Amino acid sequence: MIIADPTAERVCDECEIYETLLPLSGAHVLELGCGKAEKTRAIAKKVNTILALEVDQIQHGKNVQASDLPNVSFELGGAQDIPAEDASFDLVFMFKSLHHVPMEQMDAALDEIRRVLKPGGLAYISEPVFAGEFNEILRLFHDEQRVREAAFAAVQRAVQTGRFELAGQHFFGTPSHFESFEQFEDRILKVTHTQHQLAPALYQLVKDRFMQHVTPEGAKFVMPIRVDLLRKV
């Protein structure tokens, strides 16, 4: 297993990856850290049911107001304590959320994922690679290198100890676009799951670095992503 592949050239929406790799039709799915439920909506069109968990109470409150997702159940909860019975799901998704689990609980989270997966079930764990121009801006105020490395190490241990079988690793880039710095501020700096309180000098530095990438079409980035696909044996 490798944490990054600098030679990876594919750039695509992540749906192209998981729709190719996973048997979605008829599946019972668990999504951990569903955030604004953007991927939840896309996946819901392909599967039987989804239990979507989120630890951010503010975002969860918004999610439960959705009235157009009849096969999705939103619940408040984290990966380290999943409110579901053993062997309940065919597929488990974690989109860029394992590194948000407290480091001392990452192993427990993977144990929980294994518990709720059916035999032969798959865990799709995508994590941002610590590289790229967008990451260089992000790390100015929110350096995630340590927690991302810890998340990868936890996945490695889960495979090395036989709790999971590695079904594959996949590396690609996802395009990201911001119309303006104000949109960046709204989508990144003002997230409710993390309190980013930047001092004026740091705020200006972040803005200056972001503005270096702005063109008449806005600011475009490619974010490198790693997918660890795990199978419960």
N, C-alpha and C positions, 0 to 999 in steps of 0.2 A: 504494500500500500504506500502511496505517496501523497503528500499534502498538497502539492501543486504540480502543474505541468505547464511550464512557460512556452512550450511549443504548440499548445492547443490553439487552433485557428478558428474553430466553428463559432459563429455568432448567431444567436437565435433566441426567440422567446422560449422560456423554460417549458411551456406546454408541449413543444415539439420533442423535448427529451422524455418527459414522463409518459406522454401518450405512446411513444415508441417502445418504452421499456416495460410498461406495466399493463396487466390484464384488468382494465378498468370496468368493462361491461359487467353489470350485475354485482359489483363488489360492494362490500360493507367496509367503509373507510373511516379511519380516525385521522384528524389533522390536529397537530399540536402546535400551538402558537399561531393561530389563524390570522391575527392582526385585523386588518380592515376587511377580511374575507374576500379579497379580490380573487385569489386562486380557488377559494372555496366555491365561489360562483361558477367558475369554469369547470371544475371537477364535478360539481353536482349534476351537470348535464350529461355526464358519462357513466355515473355509478348508480348503485341502488340507494344507499344511505350514507350520510356523513355525520359523525360526531365531531364538532369543531370546538376545541378548547382554546381559551385565551386567559392569561393571568392579569392582564391590564383591565381593571374594573371599568374604567371610563370607556375603553373601546368595546368591551363586552356589552356594556349597556347600550351602545349603538347597534351592535350586531343583532341583539335579540329583538330589535325593532323591525328587522327585515320580515316582510310578509310574502315574499315571492320565492321562498326557498323551502318548499314543503318537505323535501327529503333531507333537510339539514337540521340538526339539533345543536344549538349553541349552549355551552356550559362554561362556567368559570373554573379553571383548574390548570395545573401544570403537568409536565411530563413525568415528574418524579412521584406523582400520586394520581394516577389516572382513574377516574370514576367509572370503571367498566369491568365487566366480568372477564375471567380468563378466556382466552381463545375466542374473542368476540369479533375480530376484524381480519379481513383478507389483506388489507394494505394500511400502512401507517405513513403519513407524510410529516416531515419537518422541513419547512422552507426557511432556511437561514435563522433558525431558532434554537438549535442545540447549544450554541455558544452563549445564549442568554440564560441558560439554566445555571444556577450557582455551581461553580466548579466541583465542589465537594459532593454534589448531588447528580453529576452527569452519569456516573456508573449506575446509580439507582434508576435514573430515567431510562437508560437502555434496558435495564432489567424489567422495568415496567412495560416497555414497548414489547419485549419478548413475551411477557406474561399475557398480554392482551391479543397478541397475534395468533391466528390459527397456525397449526403445523404447516410448514411450507409457505406461510405468508411472508410478505416483503415489506421492509422498512426502507422508504426512500428519504434519505437524509441529505439535503443540499446545504452547503455552507459557502459563504463568500471566501475567496482566496485573498490573502493579505497581500495584495499587489494592485497596481493600476492607478491611473490618475485620480479617479474619484476617491480611492482609498487614501491617497496622499492628502486630500482635503479633509476627509473624515478624521484621520488620525491626529490632526491638529487639536481637536477638542475631545475626541473619543477614540483613543487608541485601543483597538480590540485584538492586537496580536496575541497577547497572552491567553485570552479566553478562547480565541479561535484555535490556537495550538492545543489547548486543553481539550476542546471538543473533539479534535482529530485523534488525540491520544486515547480518549475514552472509546471511540469507535474502534481503534486498533485493538484495545484490550478486549473489547467484546468479541472480536473475531479471533484473537489469539487464544482466548480462554474457551473457545468453542460454543459460546452462547449464541453466536450467529455464524453463518457462512457468508463470505463475501461473494455476492453475485455479480459484482462489477464496480468499476470506478469510471466516471465520465466527467470530462472537463470541457467547458465551453464558456462563452461570454454572453452576457445579456445586455442589450442596449438600454440605455437610460437617457431620458431627455428632460430638461428643465427649460421652461420658457424664459425664466428670469431668476435672479437671486431671491426675489420674494417668494417664488414657488419653492425653491430649495429650502428657504427658511421655514416655510409652512410644512413641507413634507418631511424634513430631516431635523431641523432644530427644535420644532415645536411638537414632536411626537409625545404622546402621553405616557408611554411605557418607560421612558428615560427622561430625567430632568437635566436638560442641557442649559446651564446658566453660565454664559460666557461673559467674561470681563470685557469692557469696551475695547481694549487693545487687541484681545484675541478675536473678538467678533469682527473687527476691522481686518485682521489678518486673514480670517476665513473668507470674508467677502472679497478681499483683493485676490486671493488664490482662485476663488471660483470665477471671478470676472475675467481672469486670463483665458478661460475656456469659452467665453460667450462670443457668439457670432450673430449675425442678423437672424439666424434660425434658432437662436437659443444656445444652450450648452448641452453637448452630447458626450456621453461617456459609454465605455464598455466595461462591465464589471465581470471579472473572472469568477467562475463558480465551479465547485467540485461537488459531484454527487457520489455518495457512498451508498450503494444498493446492497442491503443486507437481507438474508433469508433465514427464517427460523427453521432449524433442522429438527 
